[in-house]
Amino acid sequence: MMAGGSVLRALLLHVLIFGWYVFTLRENCGLDFKGRHPGVRTYGGRWKYLTFLNLVMQTVFFGFCLFTDLVLAVLPSKNTRSGVPLFLIKVRDGFFTVLAFPVGTFVFISFWALYTIDRELVYPKYLDELIPIWLNHAMHTVILPLVLIQMYIQHHRHPSRLNGILGLALFASLYLLLTTAMVLLSLGGEYTRLYSVLVCVYHVKTNYAGEKKEHLDLNKTSITAAQHLTKHFQRKGKKNLITLKSIGHAVQSVIKLIKRLKDKIDTIYDEV
């Protein structure tokens, strides 16, 4: 049975878009950074980046759209209103309205907004030498026009507002949970030592007004531990720049806090 003109048009566009995403995904995974991209070598590799997850998601979505179009193209139109074809359409619509469109739009807006404010936050200048310009736009720019084309060529039934929000919130929660787990697993023993430093800070902060000598010893121990941890991350910095920036800077702040507390303690003892 010949399919309608709208189905054939959607089928052709989905072939092109799906092919584009497969090509882009392959080029992304095939980049040879030669150890110069710290983020790819740290916890989670590419999978911690929402940009990469969105790229995979869009590839899967448009591949599913292509499969659905093929099913609709070979079946008589009266048979597409129930059974498997109807189920495929519902899944396609739910996938698009809950994940593909919101996440793709968010990646586009958040990336270029932060890039405009300070590109070093999301796309440091040295990445221009590692990632081709066209691939950067394929991952962060072209995604929006393609989801808008999808919105135009096919009507999508939206789920209820509650189900849509819950679905998107579940995806966001899983993403945050997985990235947090990746960070903790990558830190290993370093996380335990950082936790110990923070515990020391807590005790010093809550007891700095006391007059017991061990508080001063605890403060000195905390400073020594924090400095040791910072040096450890600085040694790893060449191999793990992301960890150095995210954890090392935090430890530096901890050291400054402890030193301020130590100054308060010294002032109290001087007055006594």
C-alpha positions as CSV (number, residue, x, y, z in Angstrom):
1,M,0.0,0.0,0.0
2,M,1.4,3.4,-1.0
3,A,2.0,5.7,1.9
4,G,0.6,9.2,2.0
5,G,2.7,12.2,0.9
6,S,3.2,13.4,4.5
7,V,4.6,10.0,5.6
8,L,7.0,9.8,2.6
9,R,8.2,13.4,3.3
10,A,8.7,12.6,7.0
11,L,10.5,9.4,6.0
12,L,12.9,11.2,3.7
13,L,13.7,13.9,6.2
14,H,14.2,11.3,9.0
15,V,16.7,9.4,6.8
16,L,18.7,12.6,6.3
17,I,18.6,13.7,9.9
18,F,19.3,10.2,11.3
19,G,22.2,9.9,8.9
20,W,23.5,13.3,10.0
21,Y,23.4,12.3,13.6
22,V,25.1,9.0,13.0
23,F,27.9,10.8,11.1
24,T,28.3,13.4,13.8
25,L,28.3,10.9,16.6
26,R,30.9,8.8,14.8
27,E,33.1,11.9,14.2
28,N,32.8,12.8,17.9
29,C,33.8,9.4,19.2
30,G,36.6,9.2,16.6
31,L,38.4,12.4,17.7
32,D,42.0,11.8,18.7
33,F,42.7,14.2,21.5
34,K,46.2,12.6,22.2
35,G,45.7,13.2,25.9
36,R,45.1,16.9,25.5
37,H,41.5,16.9,26.5
38,P,41.4,16.4,30.3
39,G,37.6,15.9,30.5
40,V,37.5,12.9,28.2
41,R,40.2,11.1,30.3
42,T,38.5,11.8,33.7
43,Y,35.6,10.1,35.4
44,G,32.8,9.0,33.0
45,G,34.6,10.0,29.8
46,R,32.3,11.7,27.3
47,W,29.2,10.3,29.1
48,K,29.4,12.9,31.9
49,Y,28.7,15.7,29.3
50,L,25.1,16.6,28.7
51,T,26.1,17.6,25.2
52,F,27.2,14.1,24.4
53,L,24.2,12.5,26.0
54,N,22.0,14.7,24.0
55,L,23.8,13.7,20.8
56,V,23.2,10.1,21.6
57,M,19.6,10.8,22.6
58,Q,18.9,12.7,19.3
59,T,20.4,9.9,17.3
60,V,18.3,7.3,19.0
61,F,15.2,9.4,18.7
62,F,15.5,10.1,15.0
63,G,16.4,6.4,14.4
64,F,13.2,5.5,16.2
65,C,11.3,8.0,14.1
66,L,12.7,6.4,10.9
67,F,11.6,3.0,12.1
68,T,8.1,4.3,12.9
69,D,7.9,5.9,9.4
70,L,8.8,2.6,7.8
71,V,6.1,0.7,9.7
72,L,3.5,3.3,8.8
73,A,4.7,3.4,5.1
74,V,4.1,-0.4,4.6
75,L,0.8,-0.6,6.4
76,P,-2.6,0.5,5.2
77,S,-3.7,3.8,6.8
78,K,-6.7,2.1,8.6
79,N,-4.3,-0.3,10.3
80,T,-2.2,2.6,11.8
81,R,-4.9,3.7,14.2
82,S,-4.5,0.8,16.6
83,G,-2.1,-1.9,17.7
84,V,1.7,-1.7,17.2
85,P,1.6,1.4,14.9
86,L,-0.4,3.4,17.5
87,F,2.0,2.3,20.2
88,L,5.0,3.4,18.2
89,I,3.5,6.8,17.6
90,K,2.7,7.3,21.3
91,V,6.3,6.3,22.2
92,R,7.7,8.7,19.5
93,D,5.5,11.6,20.7
94,G,6.4,11.0,24.4
95,F,10.1,10.7,23.6
96,F,10.0,14.0,21.7
97,T,7.9,16.1,24.0
98,V,9.5,14.9,27.3
99,L,13.1,14.4,26.4
100,A,14.3,15.1,22.8
101,F,12.9,18.6,22.5
102,P,13.4,20.0,26.1
103,V,17.0,18.6,26.5
104,G,18.0,19.6,23.0
105,T,16.7,23.1,23.5
106,F,18.4,23.4,26.9
107,V,21.7,22.3,25.6
108,F,21.5,24.9,22.8
109,I,20.4,27.8,25.1
110,S,22.7,27.0,28.1
111,F,25.8,26.4,26.0
112,W,25.6,29.6,23.9
113,A,24.5,31.7,26.9
114,L,27.5,30.6,28.9
115,Y,29.7,30.8,25.9
116,T,28.7,34.4,25.4
117,I,29.3,35.3,29.1
118,D,32.6,33.4,29.5
119,R,33.5,30.7,27.0
120,E,36.1,29.2,29.4
121,L,33.2,28.0,31.5
122,V,32.0,25.5,28.8
123,Y,34.3,25.6,25.9
124,P,37.9,26.7,26.6
125,K,39.8,28.2,23.8
126,Y,42.3,25.3,23.5
127,L,39.4,23.1,22.4
128,D,39.3,25.0,19.1
129,E,42.5,23.2,18.2
130,L,41.0,19.8,19.2
131,I,37.4,19.9,17.9
132,P,36.6,21.2,14.4
133,I,34.3,24.2,14.3
134,W,31.7,22.4,12.3
135,L,31.5,19.6,14.9
136,N,31.1,22.2,17.7
137,H,28.1,23.7,15.8
138,A,26.8,20.2,15.0
139,M,26.7,19.4,18.8
140,H,25.5,22.8,20.0
141,T,23.8,24.7,17.2
142,V,22.2,22.4,14.6
143,I,20.3,20.5,17.3
144,L,17.7,23.3,17.7
145,P,16.8,23.7,14.0
146,L,16.4,19.9,13.7
147,V,14.0,19.5,16.6
148,L,12.0,22.5,15.2
149,I,11.9,20.7,11.8
150,Q,10.6,17.6,13.6
151,M,8.0,19.7,15.4
152,Y,6.8,21.1,12.0
153,I,6.7,17.9,9.9
154,Q,4.8,15.8,12.5
155,H,2.1,16.4,15.0
156,H,2.9,15.3,18.5
157,R,0.5,14.5,21.2
158,H,1.8,15.8,24.5
159,P,1.5,13.8,27.7
160,S,-0.2,15.3,30.7
161,R,1.7,18.2,32.3
162,L,2.4,16.1,35.4
163,N,3.7,13.1,33.5
164,G,5.9,15.4,31.3
165,I,7.4,17.2,34.3
166,L,8.0,13.9,36.1
167,G,9.6,12.3,33.1
168,L,12.0,15.2,32.6
169,A,12.7,15.4,36.3
170,L,13.5,11.7,36.4
171,F,16.0,12.1,33.6
172,A,17.6,15.1,35.3
173,S,17.8,13.3,38.6
174,L,19.4,10.2,37.1
175,Y,21.9,12.4,35.2
176,L,22.9,14.2,38.4
177,L,23.0,10.9,40.4
178,L,25.3,9.2,37.8
179,T,27.7,12.1,37.5
180,T,27.9,12.4,41.3
181,A,28.6,8.7,41.6
182,M,31.3,9.0,38.9
183,V,33.0,11.8,40.8
184,L,33.0,9.9,44.1
185,L,34.3,6.7,42.5
186,S,37.0,8.6,40.7
187,L,38.2,10.3,43.9
188,G,38.4,7.1,45.9
189,G,40.7,7.6,48.9
190,E,41.1,11.3,48.1
191,Y,37.4,11.8,48.9
192,T,38.0,10.2,52.3
193,R,40.9,12.5,53.0
194,L,38.9,15.6,51.8
195,Y,36.0,14.5,54.1
196,S,38.5,14.3,57.0
197,V,39.7,17.8,56.3
198,L,36.1,19.1,56.3
199,V,35.4,17.4,59.6
200,C,38.5,19.1,61.1
201,V,37.2,22.4,59.8
202,Y,33.9,21.8,61.5
203,H,35.4,21.0,64.8
204,V,37.7,24.0,64.7
205,K,34.9,26.3,63.6
206,T,32.6,25.2,66.4
207,N,35.2,25.2,69.1
208,Y,37.5,28.1,68.2
209,A,36.4,30.1,71.2
210,G,37.5,27.4,73.6
211,E,40.7,27.7,75.6
212,K,42.0,24.1,75.3
213,K,45.4,23.8,73.7
214,E,44.3,20.8,71.5
215,H,42.1,23.1,69.5
216,L,45.3,24.8,68.2
217,D,46.9,21.4,67.5
218,L,43.8,20.3,65.6
219,N,43.8,23.5,63.6
220,K,47.5,23.0,62.7
221,T,46.7,19.4,61.8
222,S,43.9,20.5,59.6
223,I,46.1,23.0,57.7
224,T,48.8,20.3,57.2
225,A,46.2,17.8,55.9
226,A,44.6,20.3,53.6
227,Q,47.9,21.4,52.2
228,H,49.0,17.8,51.6
229,L,45.7,17.1,49.8
230,T,46.1,20.2,47.6
231,K,49.7,19.1,46.7
232,H,48.4,15.7,45.8
233,F,45.8,17.2,43.4
234,Q,48.4,19.5,41.9
235,R,50.7,16.5,41.2
236,K,47.7,14.9,39.4
237,G,46.7,18.1,37.7
238,K,48.6,17.3,34.5
239,K,46.6,14.1,34.2
240,N,43.4,15.2,35.8
241,L,42.8,18.9,35.2
242,I,39.1,18.7,36.0
243,T,39.7,17.2,39.4
244,L,42.3,19.8,40.1
245,K,39.9,22.7,39.3
246,S,36.8,21.3,41.0
247,I,38.4,19.8,44.2
248,G,41.8,21.6,44.5
249,H,40.1,25.0,44.5
250,A,37.7,23.8,47.1
251,V,40.5,22.6,49.3
252,Q,42.3,26.0,48.9
253,S,39.1,27.6,50.2
254,V,39.1,25.2,53.2
255,I,42.7,26.2,53.9
256,K,41.9,29.9,53.9
257,L,38.9,29.3,56.3
258,I,41.1,27.3,58.7
259,K,43.8,30.0,58.7
260,R,41.2,32.7,59.5
261,L,39.9,30.5,62.3
262,K,43.4,30.0,63.6
263,D,43.9,33.8,63.6
264,K,40.8,34.1,65.7
265,I,42.1,31.5,68.1
266,D,45.5,33.3,68.4
267,T,43.7,36.5,69.1
268,I,41.7,35.0,71.9
269,Y,44.9,33.5,73.5
270,D,46.7,36.8,73.2
271,E,43.9,38.6,75.0
272,V,43.9,36.0,77.7
